[in-house]
Amino acid sequence: MSLLVLLLETLLSPLAGLAMVLSFLFSPNRGRLAGLLDELPERFGGIRDTALDRLHGREVWWFHAASAGEVSGLVPLLEALQAKASVAVFLTTTTRSGRDAARALPCVAWAQLAPVDAWPFVARFLKALSPRRLILAETELWPTTLILAGRAGLAPAVVNGRLTGRSFSRYRRLRALLAPALGALRVVAAQSEDDAARFAALGVPSERVKVTGNSKYDRLAAPSASAAARARVAALGWEEDPLFVAGSTHPFEEEMVLAAFMAARRETPRLRLVLAPRHLERAADAADLLAHAGLKLSRWSGPAERGREALILDEMGVLASFYPLARAAFVGGTLVKVGGHNLLEPALAGVPVLFGPHTGHIEAPAALLAAPGGGGGRVRDAAELAERLGAFAKDAAAARAAGAQARRSADGLRGATARTLEALGA
């Protein structure tokens, strides 16, 4: 079966590559094809002499992550591994942005694009690099890579392992073909019990699956209110007013946030809104939405005037400094089918965190915060958001208590790095 999988994927890889090129060529993203020829040496499994010279005589561990987000999640693990085992980290990524992020890390000896998951390219890469281990991040289950790495004795492992329900359904349909690849895995360090159960259900022996958490949470620090944020609140005359901070919001979601805010302020007229769209280019659209609802607006990039009821954050890096000033927070990408954004930032700031039902990308922190005593709340729609927000707006003591619970929940997610290193035997 292993040989069949290797042959099938090798034969299908050129077709998949051609389909990807054509899809970009006839889409608005065609600009991403620029530089494709420059990528081919790395995509075909080549490694520069400069890299090999830098790694000569060192024990090399090959890490692979899809993109910049997964690279960021690996950083605590890579730093701890270097301090403990003094290995050279060779990190490959699927995307250019991930490669660029990895190259900026002092704990990475070399970073480049991953070889196409086809027999000749992966074999060429492994022969040139001669790594001791292969560690894959999250859901990077490349069959040919796993099979060949297993044959080479690299004890393949997955860290920060994650399988959403949707991914699990897709993989389950291909379980017979994936069996040789998943059987090569020696360790799966999963983010949650649900993730661990899904890996085991796909055929990874249960004794090889450990629940360790996500090492990215070990990087998180509690945000603090910046002097600039405090000064803006004072300039707006909001020092005594309860603030509702809605961060990382998306189209259609902002209409629900606005409806909830307008409903809550009927009982708490002094409630104020701080809104930070996920994408800055949408700040004007968000401002128009609030203005059409009759709200008097201020923009972070503009002057502060008293008598305003809402503030639009239209610059990067500002949102976190407002969370500690909030009575309650809402995190976007959750009332629409995006999958959610960073719940732990407001939680570590000691603020009760509200979010919608769509939390596929952040299920572990969402489950903790939504549990009884977790300090957060999952809402289904604008009406439920208005109800929860209204309660916190009227009761500062209840909001402080929930915020303290949210901070404890967030702190409970730490420690994954040490657990993952133990699972890897490092």
C-alpha positions as CSV (number, residue, x, y, z in Angstrom):
1,M,0.0,0.0,0.0
2,S,2.9,2.4,0.8
3,L,4.2,1.9,-2.7
4,L,0.8,2.5,-4.2
5,V,0.4,5.8,-2.3
6,L,3.9,7.0,-3.4
7,L,3.2,6.2,-7.0
8,L,-0.3,7.8,-7.0
9,E,0.8,11.0,-5.4
10,T,3.9,11.3,-7.6
11,L,1.8,10.8,-10.8
12,L,-0.9,13.2,-9.6
13,S,1.4,16.0,-8.4
14,P,2.1,17.5,-11.8
15,L,-1.7,17.7,-12.5
16,A,-2.3,19.3,-9.2
17,G,0.5,21.8,-9.8
18,L,-0.9,22.7,-13.2
19,A,-4.4,23.1,-11.8
20,M,-3.1,25.5,-9.1
21,V,-1.2,27.6,-11.6
22,L,-4.2,27.8,-13.9
23,S,-6.5,28.8,-11.0
24,F,-4.2,31.7,-10.1
25,L,-3.7,32.6,-13.7
26,F,-7.4,33.2,-14.2
27,S,-8.1,34.8,-10.8
28,P,-7.5,38.2,-9.1
29,N,-4.6,36.6,-7.3
30,R,-2.6,36.0,-10.5
31,G,0.1,38.3,-9.2
32,R,1.1,35.6,-6.8
33,L,2.6,33.6,-9.8
34,A,5.4,36.2,-10.0
35,G,8.6,34.6,-8.8
36,L,7.3,31.1,-9.4
37,L,10.4,30.2,-11.4
38,D,12.6,31.3,-8.6
39,E,10.8,28.9,-6.3
40,L,11.2,25.8,-8.4
41,P,14.7,24.7,-7.1
42,E,13.2,24.6,-3.5
43,R,9.9,23.1,-4.7
44,F,11.9,20.3,-6.5
45,G,13.8,19.4,-3.3
46,G,17.0,21.4,-3.8
47,I,19.0,22.9,-0.9
48,R,21.5,25.6,-1.4
49,D,25.1,25.0,-0.7
50,T,25.0,27.9,1.7
51,A,22.5,26.1,3.8
52,L,24.4,22.8,3.8
53,D,27.6,24.6,4.8
54,R,25.8,26.2,7.7
55,L,24.4,22.8,8.9
56,H,27.6,20.8,8.3
57,G,28.5,18.7,11.3
58,R,25.3,19.6,13.3
59,E,22.3,17.5,14.3
60,V,19.4,18.7,12.1
61,W,15.7,18.5,12.9
62,W,13.4,19.2,10.0
63,F,10.3,21.2,10.9
64,H,7.5,22.0,8.5
65,A,4.7,24.5,8.9
66,A,2.1,25.7,6.4
67,S,2.4,29.5,6.8
68,A,3.4,32.4,9.0
69,G,0.7,31.6,11.6
70,E,1.9,28.0,12.1
71,V,5.5,29.2,12.2
72,S,4.6,31.7,15.0
73,G,3.0,28.8,16.9
74,L,6.3,26.8,16.7
75,V,8.5,29.5,18.2
76,P,8.3,28.6,21.9
77,L,9.0,25.0,21.0
78,L,12.0,25.8,18.7
79,E,13.5,28.1,21.3
80,A,13.1,25.5,24.1
81,L,14.5,22.8,21.9
82,Q,17.6,24.7,21.0
83,A,18.2,25.5,24.7
84,K,17.7,21.9,25.7
85,A,19.0,19.8,22.9
86,S,21.2,22.3,20.9
87,V,19.9,21.1,17.5
88,A,19.9,22.9,14.2
89,V,16.4,23.7,13.0
90,F,15.7,23.5,9.3
91,L,12.2,24.8,8.7
92,T,10.2,24.5,5.5
93,T,6.9,26.1,4.8
94,T,4.2,25.9,2.1
95,T,4.0,29.7,1.6
96,R,6.4,32.5,0.9
97,S,5.1,34.5,3.8
98,G,5.8,31.6,6.1
99,R,9.3,31.2,4.8
100,D,10.0,34.9,5.3
101,A,8.6,34.7,8.9
102,A,10.8,31.7,9.6
103,R,14.0,33.4,8.1
104,A,13.5,36.2,10.6
105,L,13.8,33.8,13.6
106,P,17.2,33.5,15.4
107,C,16.2,30.0,16.5
108,V,16.0,28.8,12.8
109,A,19.3,27.8,11.2
110,W,17.7,27.8,7.7
111,A,14.3,28.2,6.1
112,Q,13.0,27.6,2.7
113,L,9.9,26.3,0.8
114,A,9.0,22.7,1.2
115,P,9.5,20.2,-1.6
116,V,6.5,19.2,-3.6
117,D,5.1,16.0,-1.9
118,A,6.2,13.7,-4.7
119,W,8.6,10.8,-4.5
120,P,11.7,12.2,-6.4
121,F,11.5,15.6,-4.8
122,V,11.1,14.5,-1.2
123,A,13.8,11.8,-1.7
124,R,16.2,14.3,-3.2
125,F,15.6,16.7,-0.2
126,L,16.1,14.0,2.4
127,K,19.3,12.7,0.8
128,A,20.8,16.3,0.8
129,L,19.7,17.2,4.3
130,S,20.0,14.0,6.2
131,P,17.9,15.2,9.1
132,R,17.5,13.2,12.4
133,R,13.8,14.0,13.0
134,L,10.8,15.3,11.0
135,I,8.3,17.5,13.0
136,L,5.1,18.7,11.3
137,A,2.9,21.5,12.6
138,E,-0.8,21.2,13.1
139,T,-2.4,19.5,10.1
140,E,0.4,19.2,7.6
141,L,-0.1,15.5,6.8
142,W,1.8,15.0,3.6
143,P,1.6,11.3,2.7
144,T,4.8,10.9,0.6
145,T,6.8,13.0,3.0
146,L,5.6,10.9,6.0
147,I,6.2,7.6,4.3
148,L,9.7,8.4,3.1
149,A,10.6,10.0,6.5
150,G,9.4,6.9,8.3
151,R,11.5,4.7,6.1
152,A,14.5,6.9,6.7
153,G,14.1,6.5,10.5
154,L,13.1,10.1,11.2
155,A,10.4,9.1,13.7
156,P,7.9,11.6,12.2
157,A,5.8,13.6,14.6
158,V,3.0,16.2,14.6
159,V,3.1,19.0,17.1
160,N,0.3,21.5,17.9
161,G,-1.8,18.8,16.2
162,R,-5.2,19.9,15.0
163,L,-8.0,18.3,13.0
164,T,-11.2,20.3,12.6
165,G,-14.4,18.3,12.0
166,R,-14.4,19.3,8.4
167,S,-10.8,18.2,7.9
168,F,-11.5,14.9,9.7
169,S,-14.4,14.2,7.4
170,R,-12.2,14.6,4.3
171,Y,-9.4,12.5,5.7
172,R,-11.8,9.8,6.9
173,R,-13.0,9.3,3.3
174,L,-9.3,8.6,2.3
175,R,-8.4,6.6,5.4
176,A,-7.3,3.5,3.5
177,L,-4.9,5.5,1.3
178,L,-3.7,7.5,4.3
179,A,-3.1,4.5,6.5
180,P,0.6,4.0,5.5
181,A,1.4,7.7,6.1
182,L,-0.4,8.0,9.4
183,G,1.1,4.7,10.5
184,A,4.5,6.3,10.0
185,L,3.8,8.9,12.7
186,R,5.6,8.0,16.0
187,V,4.1,10.9,18.0
188,V,1.0,13.1,17.7
189,A,1.1,16.0,20.2
190,A,-2.5,17.2,19.9
191,Q,-4.0,20.5,20.9
192,S,-7.2,19.0,22.6
193,E,-9.0,15.8,23.5
194,D,-11.2,16.2,20.4
195,D,-8.1,16.5,18.1
196,A,-6.5,13.5,19.7
197,A,-9.7,11.4,19.3
198,R,-9.8,12.4,15.6
199,F,-6.2,11.4,14.9
200,A,-6.8,8.1,16.7
201,A,-10.0,7.5,14.7
202,L,-8.0,8.0,11.4
203,G,-5.7,5.1,12.5
204,V,-2.9,6.6,14.4
205,P,-2.3,4.1,17.3
206,S,-3.8,5.7,20.4
207,E,-0.6,5.1,22.5
208,R,1.2,7.5,20.1
209,V,-1.3,10.3,20.6
210,K,-0.8,12.7,23.5
211,V,-2.8,15.8,24.4
212,T,-0.2,18.5,25.0
213,G,-2.0,21.8,24.0
214,N,-0.7,24.5,21.6
215,S,2.8,25.9,22.2
216,K,1.8,29.2,20.7
217,Y,-0.1,30.0,23.9
218,D,3.2,30.0,25.8
219,R,4.2,33.2,23.9
220,L,1.2,35.2,25.0
221,A,1.6,38.1,27.4
222,A,-1.2,40.1,29.0
223,P,-1.8,43.3,27.0
224,S,-1.6,46.6,28.8
225,A,-3.4,49.9,28.2
226,S,-1.0,52.2,26.4
227,A,-0.6,55.8,27.4
228,A,-2.0,56.7,23.9
229,A,-5.1,54.7,24.5
230,R,-5.7,56.2,27.9
231,A,-5.1,59.7,26.5
232,R,-7.6,59.1,23.7
233,V,-10.3,57.8,26.2
234,A,-9.7,60.9,28.3
235,A,-9.8,63.3,25.3
236,L,-13.2,61.7,24.3
237,G,-14.5,62.2,27.9
238,W,-15.0,58.5,28.4
239,E,-13.1,58.0,31.6
240,E,-16.3,57.1,33.6
241,D,-18.1,55.3,30.7
242,P,-18.2,51.6,30.2
243,L,-16.5,50.6,27.0
244,F,-17.5,47.8,24.6
245,V,-14.5,46.8,22.5
246,A,-15.3,44.7,19.4
247,G,-12.1,43.5,17.7
248,S,-11.2,41.8,14.4
249,T,-14.7,42.2,13.0
250,H,-15.9,41.2,9.5
251,P,-18.6,42.3,7.0
252,F,-22.1,41.3,8.1
253,E,-20.8,40.7,11.6
254,E,-20.4,44.4,12.2
255,E,-24.2,44.8,11.6
256,M,-24.8,42.3,14.4
257,V,-22.3,44.0,16.7
258,L,-23.9,47.4,16.0
259,A,-27.4,46.0,16.7
260,A,-26.3,44.5,20.0
261,F,-24.6,47.7,21.0
262,M,-27.6,49.9,20.2
263,A,-29.9,47.5,22.2
264,A,-27.6,47.4,25.2
265,R,-27.2,51.2,25.4
266,R,-31.0,51.7,25.7
267,E,-30.5,50.6,29.3
268,T,-27.0,51.9,29.7
269,P,-26.9,55.2,27.7
270,R,-23.3,55.9,28.6
271,L,-22.0,52.7,27.0
272,R,-19.4,53.5,24.3
273,L,-18.2,51.4,21.4
274,V,-14.6,50.8,20.2
275,L,-14.6,48.9,16.9
276,A,-11.6,47.5,15.1
277,P,-12.3,45.9,11.7
278,R,-10.1,42.9,11.0
279,H,-8.9,44.5,7.7
280,L,-7.9,48.1,7.9
281,E,-9.1,48.8,4.3
282,R,-12.6,48.3,5.6
283,A,-12.5,51.0,8.2
284,A,-14.3,53.4,6.0
285,D,-17.1,50.9,5.4
286,A,-17.4,50.3,9.2
287,A,-17.5,54.0,9.9
288,D,-20.3,54.5,7.3
289,L,-22.3,51.7,8.9
290,L,-22.1,53.3,12.4
291,A,-22.8,56.8,11.0
292,H,-25.9,55.6,9.2
293,A,-27.1,54.3,12.6
294,G,-26.9,57.8,13.9
295,L,-23.8,57.3,16.0
296,K,-21.3,60.2,16.4
297,L,-17.9,58.9,15.5
298,S,-14.3,59.4,16.1
299,R,-11.3,57.8,14.3
300,W,-8.1,56.8,15.9
301,S,-6.2,58.4,13.0
302,G,-8.2,61.6,13.4
303,P,-8.7,64.2,16.2
304,A,-10.5,63.4,19.4
305,E,-13.7,65.3,20.1
306,R,-16.0,65.1,23.1
307,G,-19.5,64.0,22.6
308,R,-18.6,61.0,20.5
309,E,-20.2,57.6,21.0
310,A,-18.0,55.3,19.0
311,L,-14.3,55.1,18.1
312,I,-13.0,53.3,14.9
313,L,-9.5,51.9,15.2
314,D,-8.1,52.3,11.8
315,E,-4.4,51.6,12.4
316,M,-2.5,48.4,13.1
317,G,-1.3,47.5,16.6
318,V,-3.8,49.6,18.5
319,L,-6.6,47.1,19.5
320,A,-4.7,45.2,22.2
321,S,-4.1,48.4,24.2
322,F,-7.9,49.0,24.4
323,Y,-8.8,45.6,25.8
324,P,-7.7,46.4,29.4
325,L,-9.9,49.5,29.4
326,A,-13.1,47.5,28.3
327,R,-16.1,46.5,30.4
328,A,-16.6,43.7,27.9
329,A,-15.1,42.5,24.6
330,F,-16.3,40.8,21.5
331,V,-13.9,38.9,19.2
332,G,-14.8,38.7,15.5
333,G,-14.7,36.1,12.9
334,T,-17.1,34.1,15.1
335,L,-20.6,35.4,14.2
336,V,-19.7,34.8,10.5
337,K,-18.2,31.6,9.1
338,V,-14.5,32.6,9.4
339,G,-13.4,30.5,12.4
340,G,-12.5,33.1,14.9
341,H,-9.6,35.2,15.9
342,N,-7.5,35.8,19.1
343,L,-9.7,35.2,22.2
344,L,-6.8,35.1,24.6
345,E,-5.7,38.7,24.1
346,P,-8.8,40.2,25.9
347,A,-9.0,37.2,28.3
348,L,-5.4,37.9,29.5
349,A,-6.3,41.5,29.8
350,G,-8.9,40.4,32.4
351,V,-12.0,41.2,30.3
352,P,-15.1,39.1,29.8
353,V,-14.9,37.7,26.3
354,L,-18.0,37.2,24.0
355,F,-17.9,35.4,20.7
356,G,-20.1,33.7,18.2
357,P,-20.6,30.0,17.3
358,H,-18.0,29.8,14.5
359,T,-14.8,29.0,16.4
360,G,-13.2,26.2,14.3
361,H,-9.8,27.9,14.4
362,I,-9.8,28.6,18.1
363,E,-11.8,25.8,19.6
364,A,-9.6,25.1,22.6
365,P,-9.7,28.6,24.1
366,A,-13.4,29.0,23.1
367,A,-14.4,25.8,24.9
368,L,-12.5,26.9,28.1
369,L,-14.0,30.4,28.1
370,A,-17.5,29.2,27.3
371,A,-17.5,26.6,30.1
372,P,-19.2,27.5,33.4
373,G,-16.8,29.9,35.3
374,G,-14.7,30.3,32.2
375,G,-15.2,34.1,32.0
376,G,-16.5,34.2,28.5
377,G,-19.7,33.5,26.6
378,R,-20.7,32.0,23.3
379,V,-23.6,33.9,21.7
380,R,-25.7,32.8,18.7
381,D,-26.8,36.1,17.3
382,A,-27.2,39.8,17.9
383,A,-30.0,39.3,20.4
384,E,-27.8,37.1,22.6
385,L,-24.9,39.4,22.3
386,A,-27.0,42.3,23.3
387,E,-28.3,40.4,26.4
388,R,-24.8,39.4,27.6
389,L,-23.3,42.9,26.8
390,G,-26.2,44.6,28.5
391,A,-25.6,42.6,31.7
392,F,-22.0,43.5,31.9
393,A,-22.6,47.2,31.0
394,K,-25.0,47.5,34.0
395,D,-22.9,45.5,36.5
396,A,-19.2,46.5,36.7
397,A,-18.6,44.1,39.6
398,A,-19.9,41.1,37.6
399,A,-17.8,42.2,34.6
400,R,-14.6,42.3,36.8
401,A,-15.4,38.9,38.2
402,A,-15.9,37.4,34.8
403,G,-12.7,39.1,33.6
404,A,-10.7,37.5,36.4
405,Q,-12.2,34.1,35.4
406,A,-11.2,34.7,31.8
407,R,-7.6,35.5,32.8
408,R,-7.4,32.2,34.8
409,S,-8.8,30.3,31.8
410,A,-6.2,31.8,29.5
411,D,-3.4,31.1,31.9
412,G,-4.5,27.5,32.0
413,L,-3.6,27.0,28.3
414,R,0.1,27.6,29.0
415,G,2.7,24.8,29.4
416,A,2.3,23.1,26.1
417,T,5.9,23.6,25.2
418,A,7.2,21.5,28.0
419,R,4.6,18.8,27.5
420,T,5.4,18.6,23.7
421,L,9.1,18.3,24.3
422,E,8.5,15.4,26.7
423,A,6.2,13.7,24.1
424,L,9.0,14.1,21.5
425,G,11.6,12.7,23.9
426,A,13.7,15.8,23.6
